[in-house]
């Protein structure tokens, strides 16, 4: 019955609000104050969120796999499908820890990397506001090129191996949810039957 589906969604939401708030708060604390303590706090909050998603997602699959399409309310069906999608919660605990640590490390690299002007080791440019301002307002080709290449070397190079590890884990995480890889999952957010055709045109 649709009323049972609604009751389940409401029960999930009552607790999810608290879990998600704590996770987002921990992420905010870390991104605005990059300390080891806040990093551990963020990772632990993500692990708790994934534990919550595993429990509720597993229950949603147990109750509604095979019957969900028979319900008529498209909004409710979309909510339940979202709960059923476990993502990183599909990973064993050691891989969840690795996954969350990699994301935290990438945040740190992206937020703290700087580009130093030629022949200077002081007054280096941070992403915001320095490099953002240069890329938005400078009309000097040499300065723009230097800033872009410097940012690529400062951020892109150390991120590469971590991003590759993230992609591998993330693809592994979404396959049990029926997605070929994370990209397919991301594209599933768009309610368009012609999304792939529109994207390529």
N, C-alpha and C positions, 0 to 999 in steps of 0.2 A: 504493500500500500504506500501511496505517496506520503501519507502522514508519518509512516515509519521512517521513510527516507528523510523527511524534514526533521524529525526528532533526532535521528542520528547526526545529521549535519549540524543541528543546533548544539548538541552535546559536545561534538568535536570542537566547535567554534568557541564554546565557553572556556575550555582549557587552552586551546590553541592561542587565544589572544594573550594569555599570560606567558606561555612558552616563547612565542614569537617576539613579544615585547622584550623579554629578558635577553633573547638572542641578538636582537637589533641593538639594544642598549649596550651590550658587551662589545658588539662590533663598532659602535660609535665611540665608545670609550677608547678602544684600541686605535682606531684611525685618527683620533684627535690627540692621543697621547701614547706614542709607540714605545711602551715599556714591556719588559719580559712578563711582568705580572699581568698586564692587560692582555697580552697575547695568550697566556695560559687561560685567562678568564674567558676570552673569546672562543678559544678552541673547546673548552669545557661546555660553554653554552651551546655551541653548534652540535656537540655530541649529544647533549640532552634533547635538543630539538630533533635530531635524527632518531633517537630512541623513541621519542613521542610519535614521530611519523611512522616508524616501523610498527608500533603497537596499533595505532588507529588505522593505518593503511592495510595492515594484515587483516584486521577485523572487517574493514570495508570490502576487501576481496572475498573473505569468507562468506559475508552476508549477501553480496550483490553481484558477484561474478556469475555471468550467465543469465541474470534476470534484469540487469540495469537498463538494457535497451527497451524493455517492456514498459518502463515508466514514461509518462508523457511530458513532464515538466523539464524542458531543456536546461534551465538554470540549475535545477537540483542535480540533474545527471552530470553536468559539467563539474559541479562541486565535488560530487562523489568520485568522479574520475580523477580529479586533482588529488583527493585524499589517497586514492589507490596507487598513485604514482609515487613510489618511494625514493627514487633517485639514489642519493648517497646512502640512504638508510638500507639499501640492498646489500651494501658492502659489509664484510665482517669487521668487527670492531677495530682490529689493527689497521685495516685499510682505511676505515673512516678517520682514524687519528692521523694517518699519513695524508689523506685528502685534505682535511681541515688545516693541517700544519702547512701544507704547500700553499693553500689559499692565503693563509696568514703571512707567509714569507713573501709571496708575490705582492701583497698589499704593502708590506714594508719596503720592498725594493722600489715600487712605483712611487711611494710617498716621500721617500728620503733621498732618492738619487738627485744629483745636481750636475750642471754643466758649467765648467769654469771657462771664462773668456781666455783668449790666447795669452800665454805667458803669465797667467795669474793662478794662484792657488787660494786666493781669498776673494771675497765678494762674488762667489759663484752663484749661478742662477738656479733657483729651485723651480719646480714645475709651476707652482702658483704662489705669487703672481708673476714672477719674472719671465719664464718661458712662454706662459700663456699670453702675456702682454706683447712679447716680441713677435710671436707668431700671428697675433691679431693686428698689430699696428706697424711693425717695421716694414719699410719699403726697400731695405737693403738686401739684395740677393745673397751676398756673401754672409751677412749676419744670419739670415734665415736658414741658409744651408748649413752653416756652422752649428746653429742651435739644433736643427733637426738631426744632423749626423751625431752631434754630441749626445743628444737625448737617446738616440738609437743605441749608441755604444754603451751609455751609462745604464740604460734600463733594458733594452732589448736583448743584449748579449747575456747578462746574468739571468734574465727571465726565461730564456729559451728552453733550457733543460727542465726547469720547474714546470713550465707550461706544457711541455710534452708529457711529463709525468702526470699532470692534472688531466690532460685529455685522455690518456690511457685509462686512468681510474674512473673518470666520469663516463666514458663510453661503456666501461664494464658495469657501472652502476645502473645505467638506464636500459640495458638490454633485457633484464628480467621484467621490465615494465612494458616490453613489446616494441621498443624503439631500436633501430639499427645502431644509432649512435646519439651523442648529445645534440648534435646539429639537428637531427630529425625531431628530437624532443623540443628543442627551442622553436623550430618552425611550426610545431603543432599548436603553439599558442595563437596562431593567426587563424581566425575563422573565415577562411577563404578557400574555396575549392580550386581556385585558379592561382593560388599563391606562387607556386613554382614557375608557372608560365609568366606571371606578372613580374617576378623577380628577375627573370632572364631577359625580359623585353626592355 
